[in-house]
Amino acid sequence: MKATVEVKEDMEELVREFVLDDHPCVMAQSVIADDNVIIQSYGNMDNFCPNTLMKHLEMYVDEVEQDSMKFQTFIAVFDDSHFETETAFENSLWKLLYTLHSMDTHAWDKTTNSDPASPNFSFSLFGTSFYIVGMHPNSSRWARSSPFPMIVFNLHSQFELLRSSGRYGRVRDLIRKRDKAYQGSVNPMLEDFGENSEARQYSGRAVGDDWKCPYLTKK
């Protein structure tokens, strides 16, 4: 049992170090530094226990301070997975999201659109929208080249609170400036909510205008 605990602690420490070590996203660094993050391991992304992940996400949604300006994040780590290509990771990410969506008994969050082609799309579980950030070691974007494949679940409402407070633009511009300094260019997929479907951003892979989301909402 002790060995299992040590492995889990090592995994969490590597994830925290990845974010805190000159990562361009200041919001992510703030979440880690203030310990406003839940990090859980689920083994293999293509062979995980969806019931466990759903339970943990539901607990996270129930406990998060929805109206707080304090960002709170949930990170699902798949430390037994390995992806040689960005496309392989993208396919597994959307397969996982579809599995969770198929299990969800709640209506889609009314503040966002369930059509992944819509500029107002945002992934929804438990009637709550999430902005998804996929990361894995072989990502072409260094900011997404995490030590393990992982999926970051950020509450969509927290970004809307940033907008309403007038802070969103300043934070966004700072992150993009740091990203350019970090890798020499700004992630070409980054767009503000409402400009294009955020589904295009989830996996971190650069996609063309003809990209279609490998995901369909259940009827």
C-alpha positions in Angstrom: 0.0 0.0 0.0 2.9 2.3 0.8 4.3 1.9 -2.7 0.9 2.9 -4.2 0.8 6.0 -2.2 4.4 6.9 -3.1 3.6 6.5 -6.9 0.5 8.7 -6.5 2.5 11.3 -4.7 5.2 11.2 -7.4 2.6 11.6 -10.1 1.0 14.6 -8.5 4.4 16.2 -7.8 5.4 15.9 -11.5 2.1 17.4 -12.6 2.5 20.3 -10.2 6.1 20.9 -11.2 5.1 20.9 -14.9 2.7 23.8 -14.3 4.8 25.8 -11.8 8.0 25.5 -13.9 7.6 28.5 -16.2 4.3 27.4 -17.7 2.7 30.3 -19.7 -0.8 30.0 -18.2 -0.7 32.2 -15.2 -4.2 31.0 -14.2 -3.0 27.4 -14.1 0.0 28.4 -12.0 -2.2 30.3 -9.6 -4.5 27.3 -9.2 -1.5 25.0 -8.4 0.2 27.5 -6.1 -3.0 28.1 -4.1 -3.7 24.3 -4.0 -7.1 24.9 -5.6 -6.8 21.7 -7.7 -7.9 18.1 -7.5 -5.5 15.7 -9.2 -6.7 12.0 -9.7 -5.2 9.1 -11.6 -7.3 6.8 -13.7 -4.7 4.6 -15.3 -5.3 4.0 -19.0 -7.5 6.4 -21.0 -8.8 3.7 -23.3 -9.6 1.3 -20.4 -10.5 3.3 -17.3 -13.4 3.2 -14.9 -15.9 5.8 -16.1 -18.1 5.4 -13.0 -15.3 6.5 -10.8 -14.4 9.5 -12.9 -18.1 10.5 -13.1 -18.4 10.2 -9.3 -15.3 12.4 -8.7 -16.4 15.0 -11.2 -19.9 15.2 -9.6 -18.3 15.7 -6.2 -16.1 18.4 -7.6 -19.1 20.2 -9.2 -21.0 19.9 -5.9 -18.2 21.3 -3.8 -16.8 24.0 -6.0 -17.6 27.6 -5.1 -19.5 28.5 -8.3 -19.7 32.3 -7.7 -16.1 32.6 -6.4 -13.4 34.4 -8.4 -11.0 31.8 -7.0 -10.3 29.4 -9.9 -10.7 25.7 -9.0 -9.7 22.9 -11.4 -10.0 19.1 -11.7 -7.2 17.2 -13.5 -7.7 13.6 -14.6 -4.4 11.9 -15.2 -4.0 8.8 -17.3 -0.4 7.8 -16.3 -0.7 4.3 -17.9 -1.4 5.7 -21.3 1.0 6.6 -24.1 0.2 8.3 -27.4 2.7 8.5 -30.3 0.7 11.1 -32.2 -1.6 14.0 -31.5 -4.4 12.4 -33.5 -4.3 9.3 -31.4 -4.6 11.4 -28.3 -7.4 13.4 -29.8 -9.4 10.3 -30.7 -9.0 8.9 -27.2 -9.9 12.2 -25.6 -13.2 12.5 -27.5 -14.0 8.8 -26.9 -13.7 9.5 -23.2 -15.8 12.6 -23.3 -18.5 10.8 -25.3 -18.5 8.0 -22.7 -19.0 10.5 -19.9 -21.7 12.3 -21.9 -23.6 9.1 -22.5 -23.7 8.4 -18.8 -24.9 11.8 -17.9 -28.6 12.0 -17.0 -28.7 15.8 -16.7 -29.9 18.3 -19.3 -27.2 20.3 -21.1 -26.1 23.5 -19.4 -28.5 26.1 -20.8 -25.8 28.8 -20.9 -23.9 26.9 -23.7 -24.7 25.0 -26.9 -24.6 21.2 -27.2 -23.7 21.3 -30.9 -19.9 20.9 -31.1 -19.9 22.9 -34.4 -21.5 25.9 -32.6 -19.3 28.8 -31.6 -21.2 28.6 -28.3 -20.4 25.0 -27.6 -18.9 23.9 -24.3 -18.8 20.4 -22.9 -21.5 19.8 -20.3 -21.9 17.3 -17.4 -24.3 17.5 -14.5 -25.9 20.6 -16.2 -22.5 22.4 -15.9 -20.3 23.5 -18.7 -16.5 22.8 -18.8 -13.7 24.1 -20.9 -11.6 21.0 -21.6 -7.8 21.1 -21.9 -6.1 18.0 -23.2 -2.4 17.4 -22.5 0.1 14.7 -23.3 3.9 14.3 -23.6 3.9 14.3 -27.4 1.9 17.5 -27.9 3.5 19.9 -30.4 2.6 22.8 -28.1 5.1 22.9 -25.2 2.5 24.3 -22.8 0.4 21.1 -23.4 3.4 18.7 -23.3 2.6 17.3 -19.8 4.5 14.5 -18.1 1.5 12.2 -18.5 -1.7 12.3 -20.7 -4.3 14.2 -18.8 -7.5 16.1 -19.1 -8.1 19.3 -17.3 -11.7 20.2 -16.5 -12.2 24.0 -16.0 -15.6 25.4 -15.2 -16.9 27.5 -18.0 -18.6 29.8 -15.4 -15.2 30.8 -14.0 -14.2 32.4 -17.3 -17.5 34.2 -17.5 -16.9 35.6 -14.0 -13.5 36.9 -15.3 -15.3 38.6 -18.2 -17.9 40.2 -16.0 -15.1 41.6 -13.7 -13.3 43.1 -16.7 -10.2 40.9 -16.0 -10.5 38.4 -18.9 -8.8 40.4 -21.6 -5.8 41.3 -19.5 -5.3 37.7 -18.3 -5.8 36.3 -21.9 -3.3 38.8 -23.4 -0.7 38.0 -20.7 -1.0 34.2 -21.3 -0.6 34.6 -25.0 2.4 36.9 -24.5 4.0 34.3 -22.2 3.1 31.5 -24.6 4.8 33.3 -27.5 7.9 33.9 -25.3 7.8 30.3 -24.2 7.6 28.6 -27.7 8.1 31.5 -30.2 4.5 31.6 -31.3 1.0 31.8 -29.9 -1.1 28.7 -30.1 -3.0 29.1 -33.4 -6.0 27.3 -32.0 -6.7 29.7 -29.2 -9.8 31.8 -29.7 -12.2 33.6 -27.4 -15.5 31.9 -26.6 -18.1 32.7 -29.2 -15.6 33.2 -32.1 -15.5 29.5 -33.1 -16.3 26.2 -31.5 -14.0 25.6 -28.5 -14.2 21.9 -29.3 -11.4 22.6 -31.8 -9.1 23.6 -28.9 -9.7 20.6 -26.6 -7.0 18.2 -27.8 -4.3 20.8 -28.4 -3.7 19.7 -32.0 -3.7 22.3 -34.7 -6.6 21.6 -37.0 -7.9 23.1 -40.3 -11.1 24.8 -41.1 -12.5 21.4 -42.4 -12.1 19.7 -39.0 -15.2 18.0 -37.6 -15.6 17.0 -34.0 -15.5 13.2 -33.6 -18.3 13.5 -31.1 -22.1 13.4 -31.4 -24.5 14.3 -28.6 -26.8 11.5 -27.6 -30.4 11.7 -28.7 
